[in-house]
Amino acid sequence: MKYSIDENGFYGRFGGAYVPEMLYPNVEELRQNYLKIMYEPAFQEELQGLLKDYVGRPTPLYFAKRLSEKYNTRIYLKREDLNHTGAHKINNTMGQILLAKRLGKKRIIAETGAGQHGVATATVCALMGLECIVYMGEVDIERQAPNVARMKMLGATVVPAISGSRTLKDATNEAIRDWISNPEDTYYIIGSVVGPHPYPDMVARFQAVISEEMMAQLQEKEGRDYPDFVVACVGGGSNAAGAFYHYLDRPEVKLVAVEAAGLGVDSGESAATSVLGKEGVIHGSRTLLMQTEDGQVVEPYSISAGLDYPGVGPLHAHLHQSGRAIFKSITDEEALQAVLELTQLEGIIPALESAHALAALDRIGAKPDEVVVLNLSGRGDKDLATYLKRFHFDGE
Ligand SMILES: *Cc1c(COP(=O)(O)O)cnc(C)c1O
């Protein structure tokens, strides 16, 4: 079984580039150039320099002693929460902005749900002095006000998507529409391992820095370059793709992908695509997708805006179908409990998305002497309003 992409942009039966004819030249330009540009020595030198001095890489691999005692196994946290802007998303936006510059593009567009990808895009646009337009559902603009303020401070124009459910899927549709109308000067920075080929492969390669660092860090700390388990949450799947990347073809490493069950997988309010999804095409690729009998996209739900997406990237659909990764679903309540647990055992306040991965720790069957690496995708600052509302502290 092969887990990397084939020459047509497929992982097994998933992936491809299902785009309207108007978009074909843009996607084709990218397909023909991305690998060539990404692996030019001068490109790598610039990217590595910025990842080190601006983003703050390598991120630490931290042995979580008290958490390990609690679960009776050896748990390391890969600290993507310590990146500039607070999550893994900037690994990808930094790579794509350098690519956009090499392609001579002047105008950057992006979609965002919770606003994390929008902030990471607006940040690199400010850094490079490029125009930035971020599409965001009207509903998300209301519920993610601090990130909207950040994007505006960074000089981005935030355009509300007012169709459909006015959330991430609709923002993505608007961004695609913009790209069709501005094919010459515009580059579309997609925020996860989704979209038409080559985006899933390109984003996975930019995020692969996570598992590349893990290998060196584990070699130093454990005397071998691999763990027994890698655990990561999955929205579209980019932080998981990065954490799994260098271990995909190493069967001794068990890969655990954790989705949001929302109020429960059978509640009708869920985002557990691996359980509820069927094959279909969304945003340019064939993948697993939550849909009705007649193919209408079902609105996903999760307390975590970063996991609230009706599909998964094609790599994850393939990892699910082939059995290479184990999929777990975690409810809102379980994730909230995991937030408090990590905060009080280790002094680290995680993002709600990452807390879904933490909540799966007691379901993976790790033995006392086994090594687990959990990809801590982001920090909890953006979720403080939710935490204040849900947790009742003494005296309040
Ligand atoms: C956006 C986000 C996610 C989900 O996106 P993936 O592409 O699945 O990684 C997870 N964690 C955090 C902190 C995020 O901001």
The ligand as a Gaussian input file, in Angstrom:
#p B3LYP/6-31G(d) Opt

LIG

0 1
 C       -7.202000      24.974000      12.200000
 C       -6.785000      24.186000      13.383000
 C       -6.936000      22.773000      13.435000
 C       -7.611000      21.992000      12.357000
 O       -7.033000      22.046000      11.105000
 P       -6.184000      20.838000      10.498000
 O       -5.985000      21.234000       9.081000
 O       -7.014000      19.593000      10.653000
 O       -4.936000      20.754000      11.266000
 C       -6.463000      22.104000      14.549000
 N       -5.893000      22.761000      15.579000
 C       -5.748000      24.100000      15.573000
 C       -5.118000      24.760000      16.753000
 C       -6.184000      24.873000      14.479000
 O       -6.031000      26.196000      14.489000

